[in-house]
Amino acid sequence: MEKEEKIVVILLCMVLLSLAIAYATFCSDETTGISEGFSSSSLPGENVRFEGDVLSKRMTYTGDHLLMDVDYGSGVVKVFVPSGNGAKDVDSKISANDHVLVIGTVDEFEGELEVVIQSSDGITLLQ
């Protein structure tokens, strides 16, 4: 190969590598650690994202935490918003029967799976 041809091949490889890095950074959910959805087979510690309808919500008597039951299509999951993670903010913007996007971490409480929200941005009201 001529010197010019080698330069062209190296430049093409650099362009392809740059495109692969950009795709992995901006387009792939795997880089954020968020799986596609919650299911009954989700494991504690997994980061999940799902849409559903809020069936009920209530603040706890102690601690000012928010508990919600969300129907995600295949069943109902408990969503826990700790007081330090925006429970009052979420309580003020979400009502029963709202359709929401939930992003959080799967945990187990008293033998049942629940999704714990890390910040008030973890629950978004959808139209």
CYANA upper distance limits for C-alpha pairs under 8 A (distance plus 0.5 A):
  1 MET  CA      5 GLU  CA      6.61
  1 MET  CA      6 LYS  CA      7.03
  2 GLU  CA      6 LYS  CA      6.94
  3 LYS  CA      7 ILE  CA      6.94
  4 GLU  CA      8 VAL  CA      6.85
  5 GLU  CA      9 VAL  CA      6.78
  6 LYS  CA     10 ILE  CA      6.72
  7 ILE  CA     11 LEU  CA      6.64
  8 VAL  CA     12 LEU  CA      6.65
  9 VAL  CA     13 CYS  CA      6.74
 10 ILE  CA     14 MET  CA      6.75
 11 LEU  CA     15 VAL  CA      6.76
 12 LEU  CA     16 LEU  CA      6.76
 13 CYS  CA     17 LEU  CA      6.65
 14 MET  CA     18 SER  CA      6.63
 15 VAL  CA     19 LEU  CA      6.73
 16 LEU  CA     20 ALA  CA      6.72
 17 LEU  CA     21 ILE  CA      6.74
 18 SER  CA     22 ALA  CA      6.66
 19 LEU  CA     23 TYR  CA      6.61
 20 ALA  CA     24 ALA  CA      6.69
 21 ILE  CA     25 THR  CA      6.61
 22 ALA  CA     26 PHE  CA      6.48
 22 ALA  CA     27 CYS  CA      8.28
 23 TYR  CA     27 CYS  CA      5.63
 23 TYR  CA     28 SER  CA      7.18
 24 ALA  CA     28 SER  CA      5.83
 24 ALA  CA     31 THR  CA      7.33
 25 THR  CA     31 THR  CA      7.28
 28 SER  CA     32 THR  CA      8.27
 29 ASP  CA     33 GLY  CA      7.16
 29 ASP  CA     34 ILE  CA      6.52
 29 ASP  CA     35 SER  CA      7.71
 30 GLU  CA     34 ILE  CA      6.79
 30 GLU  CA     35 SER  CA      7.57
 33 GLY  CA     47 ASN  CA      6.78
 34 ILE  CA     46 GLU  CA      8.21
 34 ILE  CA     47 ASN  CA      5.41
 34 ILE  CA     48 VAL  CA      5.81
 34 ILE  CA     49 ARG  CA      7.12
 35 SER  CA     46 GLU  CA      8.15
 35 SER  CA     47 ASN  CA      6.70
 35 SER  CA     48 VAL  CA      5.63
 35 SER  CA     49 ARG  CA      7.08
 36 GLU  CA     48 VAL  CA      7.08
 36 GLU  CA     49 ARG  CA      6.56
 36 GLU  CA     50 PHE  CA      7.84
 37 GLY  CA     48 VAL  CA      5.90
 37 GLY  CA     49 ARG  CA      5.43
 37 GLY  CA     50 PHE  CA      5.48
 38 PHE  CA     42 SER  CA      6.60
 38 PHE  CA     48 VAL  CA      6.11
 38 PHE  CA     49 ARG  CA      6.93
 38 PHE  CA     50 PHE  CA      6.53
 39 SER  CA     74 SER  CA      8.00
 40 SER  CA    113 LEU  CA      8.29
 42 SER  CA     46 GLU  CA      7.47
 42 SER  CA    106 VAL  CA      7.65
 43 LEU  CA    106 VAL  CA      6.97
 43 LEU  CA    107 ASP  CA      8.10
 44 PRO  CA    105 THR  CA      7.91
 44 PRO  CA    106 VAL  CA      5.20
 44 PRO  CA    107 ASP  CA      5.01
 44 PRO  CA    108 GLU  CA      6.76
 44 PRO  CA    113 LEU  CA      8.06
 45 GLY  CA    105 THR  CA      6.40
 45 GLY  CA    106 VAL  CA      5.88
 45 GLY  CA    107 ASP  CA      6.74
 46 GLU  CA    105 THR  CA      6.10
 46 GLU  CA    106 VAL  CA      5.94
 47 ASN  CA    103 ILE  CA      7.91
 47 ASN  CA    104 GLY  CA      6.18
 47 ASN  CA    105 THR  CA      4.94
 47 ASN  CA    106 VAL  CA      6.88
 48 VAL  CA    102 VAL  CA      8.47
 48 VAL  CA    103 ILE  CA      6.26
 48 VAL  CA    104 GLY  CA      6.12
 48 VAL  CA    105 THR  CA      6.54
 48 VAL  CA    106 VAL  CA      7.52
 49 ARG  CA    101 LEU  CA      7.66
 49 ARG  CA    102 VAL  CA      6.06
 49 ARG  CA    103 ILE  CA      4.93
 49 ARG  CA    104 GLY  CA      7.18
 50 PHE  CA     72 TYR  CA      7.39
 50 PHE  CA    101 LEU  CA      6.28
 50 PHE  CA    102 VAL  CA      5.93
 50 PHE  CA    103 ILE  CA      7.29
 51 GLU  CA     72 TYR  CA      6.44
 51 GLU  CA     99 HIS  CA      7.63
 51 GLU  CA    100 VAL  CA      6.09
 51 GLU  CA    101 LEU  CA      4.93
 51 GLU  CA    102 VAL  CA      6.63
 52 GLY  CA     70 VAL  CA      6.30
 52 GLY  CA     71 ASP  CA      5.65
 52 GLY  CA     72 TYR  CA      4.69
 52 GLY  CA     73 GLY  CA      7.28
 52 GLY  CA     99 HIS  CA      6.08
 52 GLY  CA    100 VAL  CA      6.07
 52 GLY  CA    101 LEU  CA      7.17
 52 GLY  CA    102 VAL  CA      8.34
 53 ASP  CA     70 VAL  CA      5.92
 53 ASP  CA     71 ASP  CA      5.67
 53 ASP  CA     72 TYR  CA      7.20
 53 ASP  CA     96 ALA  CA      8.33
 53 ASP  CA     97 ASN  CA      6.21
 53 ASP  CA     98 ASP  CA      6.10
 53 ASP  CA     99 HIS  CA      4.94
 53 ASP  CA    100 VAL  CA      6.70
 54 VAL  CA     68 MET  CA      7.40
 54 VAL  CA     69 ASP  CA      6.51
 54 VAL  CA     70 VAL  CA      5.01
 54 VAL  CA     71 ASP  CA      6.95
 54 VAL  CA     95 SER  CA      7.66
 54 VAL  CA     96 ALA  CA      5.56
 54 VAL  CA     97 ASN  CA      5.52
 54 VAL  CA     98 ASP  CA      5.98
 54 VAL  CA     99 HIS  CA      6.93
 54 VAL  CA    100 VAL  CA      7.70
 55 LEU  CA     68 MET  CA      7.91
 55 LEU  CA     69 ASP  CA      5.93
 55 LEU  CA     70 VAL  CA      6.12
 55 LEU  CA     71 ASP  CA      7.17
 55 LEU  CA     96 ALA  CA      5.96
 55 LEU  CA     97 ASN  CA      6.29
 56 SER  CA     68 MET  CA      6.08
 56 SER  CA     69 ASP  CA      5.83
 56 SER  CA     70 VAL  CA      7.92
 56 SER  CA     95 SER  CA      8.46
 56 SER  CA     96 ALA  CA      5.78
 56 SER  CA     97 ASN  CA      8.27
 57 LYS  CA     66 LEU  CA      7.53
 57 LYS  CA     67 LEU  CA      6.07
 57 LYS  CA     68 MET  CA      4.69
 57 LYS  CA     69 ASP  CA      6.98
 57 LYS  CA     91 ASP  CA      8.45
 57 LYS  CA     95 SER  CA      8.02
 57 LYS  CA     96 ALA  CA      7.16
 58 ARG  CA     66 LEU  CA      6.31
 58 ARG  CA     67 LEU  CA      5.95
 58 ARG  CA     68 MET  CA      7.06
 59 MET  CA     64 ASP  CA      6.29
 59 MET  CA     65 HIS  CA      6.03
 59 MET  CA     66 LEU  CA      5.01
 59 MET  CA     67 LEU  CA      6.71
 60 THR  CA     64 ASP  CA      5.90
 60 THR  CA     65 HIS  CA      5.82
 60 THR  CA     66 LEU  CA      6.75
 60 THR  CA     67 LEU  CA      7.67
 63 GLY  CA     83 SER  CA      7.19
 64 ASP  CA     82 PRO  CA      8.08
 64 ASP  CA     83 SER  CA      5.93
 64 ASP  CA     87 ALA  CA      7.75
 64 ASP  CA     88 LYS  CA      8.21
 65 HIS  CA     80 PHE  CA      7.85
 65 HIS  CA     81 VAL  CA      6.37
 65 HIS  CA     82 PRO  CA      5.20
 65 HIS  CA     83 SER  CA      5.10
 65 HIS  CA     87 ALA  CA      6.22
 65 HIS  CA     88 LYS  CA      8.42
 66 LEU  CA     80 PHE  CA      6.42
 66 LEU  CA     81 VAL  CA      5.49
 66 LEU  CA     82 PRO  CA      6.94
 66 LEU  CA     83 SER  CA      7.66
 66 LEU  CA     87 ALA  CA      5.78
 66 LEU  CA     88 LYS  CA      7.99
 66 LEU  CA     91 ASP  CA      7.51
 67 LEU  CA     78 LYS  CA      7.41
 67 LEU  CA     79 VAL  CA      6.34
 67 LEU  CA     80 PHE  CA      5.40
 67 LEU  CA     81 VAL  CA      6.98
 68 MET  CA     78 LYS  CA      6.16
 68 MET  CA     79 VAL  CA      5.53
 68 MET  CA     80 PHE  CA      7.06
 69 ASP  CA     76 VAL  CA      6.82
 69 ASP  CA     77 VAL  CA      6.24
 69 ASP  CA     78 LYS  CA      5.18
 69 ASP  CA     79 VAL  CA      6.69
 70 VAL  CA     76 VAL  CA      5.92
 70 VAL  CA     77 VAL  CA      5.93
 70 VAL  CA     78 LYS  CA      6.84
 70 VAL  CA     79 VAL  CA      7.48
 71 ASP  CA     75 GLY  CA      6.18
 71 ASP  CA     76 VAL  CA      4.81
 71 ASP  CA     77 VAL  CA      7.01
 72 TYR  CA     76 VAL  CA      6.60
 72 TYR  CA     77 VAL  CA      7.75
 77 VAL  CA    113 LEU  CA      7.71
 77 VAL  CA    114 GLU  CA      6.50
 77 VAL  CA    115 VAL  CA      7.91
 78 LYS  CA    113 LEU  CA      7.85
 78 LYS  CA    114 GLU  CA      5.32
 78 LYS  CA    115 VAL  CA      6.90
 79 VAL  CA    114 GLU  CA      6.12
 79 VAL  CA    115 VAL  CA      5.29
 79 VAL  CA    116 VAL  CA      6.45
 79 VAL  CA    117 ILE  CA      7.80
 80 PHE  CA    114 GLU  CA      7.43
 80 PHE  CA    115 VAL  CA      6.59
 80 PHE  CA    116 VAL  CA      5.30
 80 PHE  CA    117 ILE  CA      6.75
 81 VAL  CA     85 ASN  CA      6.85
 81 VAL  CA     86 GLY  CA      7.43
 81 VAL  CA     87 ALA  CA      5.69
 81 VAL  CA    116 VAL  CA      6.48
 81 VAL  CA    117 ILE  CA      5.63
 81 VAL  CA    118 GLN  CA      7.88
 81 VAL  CA    119 SER  CA      8.34
 82 PRO  CA     86 GLY  CA      7.42
 82 PRO  CA     87 ALA  CA      6.27
 82 PRO  CA    116 VAL  CA      8.24
 82 PRO  CA    117 ILE  CA      7.84
 82 PRO  CA    118 GLN  CA      8.44
 83 SER  CA     87 ALA  CA      5.28
 83 SER  CA     88 LYS  CA      7.47
 85 ASN  CA    117 ILE  CA      7.58
 85 ASN  CA    118 GLN  CA      6.13
 85 ASN  CA    119 SER  CA      5.00
 85 ASN  CA    120 SER  CA      6.65
 86 GLY  CA     90 VAL  CA      6.72
 86 GLY  CA    119 SER  CA      6.19
 86 GLY  CA    120 SER  CA      5.15
 87 ALA  CA     91 ASP  CA      6.55
 87 ALA  CA    120 SER  CA      7.43
 88 LYS  CA     92 SER  CA      6.71
 89 ASP  CA     93 LYS  CA      7.03
 89 ASP  CA    120 SER  CA      6.94
 90 VAL  CA     94 ILE  CA      6.40
 90 VAL  CA    120 SER  CA      6.33
 90 VAL  CA    123 ILE  CA      7.65
 91 ASP  CA     95 SER  CA      7.86
 93 LYS  CA    125 LEU  CA      8.31
 94 ILE  CA     98 ASP  CA      7.13
 94 ILE  CA    125 LEU  CA      7.34
 98 ASP  CA    125 LEU  CA      7.46
 98 ASP  CA    126 LEU  CA      8.16
 99 HIS  CA    125 LEU  CA      6.73
 99 HIS  CA    126 LEU  CA      5.99
 99 HIS  CA    127 GLN  CA      7.42
100 VAL  CA    123 ILE  CA      7.01
100 VAL  CA    124 THR  CA      5.95
100 VAL  CA    125 LEU  CA      5.09
100 VAL  CA    126 LEU  CA      5.68
101 LEU  CA    122 GLY  CA      8.27
101 LEU  CA    123 ILE  CA      6.12
101 LEU  CA    124 THR  CA      5.56
101 LEU  CA    125 LEU  CA      7.01
101 LEU  CA    126 LEU  CA      7.20
102 VAL  CA    117 ILE  CA      8.42
102 VAL  CA    122 GLY  CA      6.19
102 VAL  CA    123 ILE  CA      5.20
102 VAL  CA    124 THR  CA      7.16
103 ILE  CA    117 ILE  CA      7.21
103 ILE  CA    122 GLY  CA      5.22
103 ILE  CA    123 ILE  CA      6.89
104 GLY  CA    115 VAL  CA      6.25
104 GLY  CA    116 VAL  CA      5.89
104 GLY  CA    117 ILE  CA      5.11
104 GLY  CA    118 GLN  CA      6.76
104 GLY  CA    122 GLY  CA      6.75
105 THR  CA    115 VAL  CA      5.86
105 THR  CA    116 VAL  CA      5.72
105 THR  CA    117 ILE  CA      7.13
105 THR  CA    118 GLN  CA      8.23
106 VAL  CA    113 LEU  CA      7.20
106 VAL  CA    114 GLU  CA      6.25
106 VAL  CA    115 VAL  CA      5.03
106 VAL  CA    116 VAL  CA      6.78
107 ASP  CA    113 LEU  CA      6.25
107 ASP  CA    114 GLU  CA      5.84
107 ASP  CA    115 VAL  CA      6.45
107 ASP  CA    116 VAL  CA      7.15
108 GLU  CA    112 GLU  CA      5.90
108 GLU  CA    113 LEU  CA      4.99
108 GLU  CA    114 GLU  CA      6.37
109 PHE  CA    113 LEU  CA      6.90
109 PHE  CA    114 GLU  CA      7.40
117 ILE  CA    122 GLY  CA      6.17
117 ILE  CA    123 ILE  CA      8.14
118 GLN  CA    122 GLY  CA      7.00
